[in-house]
Amino acid sequence: MPTRKLRKPMTIIVVNNHGGAIFSNLPLADKVETSIMHQYFYTSHNISIGELCMAHGYDS
């Protein structure tokens, strides 16, 4: 029997705020250059969670 049939149903909830900048609240954010924060901490993206799920065979 395929492994996929043996799995239990699961619901995954994703909150997608497109990379929301939560790290700007860290004390570090005031001590380093903005360019460093953008390069290493801010992770904005254009990913559609629904399309990503569908690409892997899951309903969104």
C-alpha positions, -999 to +999 in steps of 0.1 A: +000+000+000+014+034-009+027+054+021+004+083+013-026+061+020-013+052+055-010+088+066-035+103+090-054+134+080-037+166+090-046+203+089-018+228+086-025+265+092-001+290+076-001+327+084+016+343+054+024+379+060+050+379+032+080+381+054+066+406+080+099+421+095+094+408+130+131+410+135+129+448+133+117+446+169+150+431+182+175+453+200+200+443+173+180+462+147+190+495+161+227+486+162+234+473+127+231+489+093+198+487+076+214+469+046+225+441+070+190+437+084+176+435+049+202+410+037+201+386+067+169+392+086+141+405+065+127+377+043+101+392+021+088+369-007+061+366-034+053+329-026+017+318-029+011+292-002-019+279-022+001+274-053+030+258-034+005+233-018-010+225-052+024+220-067+030+192-041-004+176-046-022+191-016-054+211-014-050+246-003 
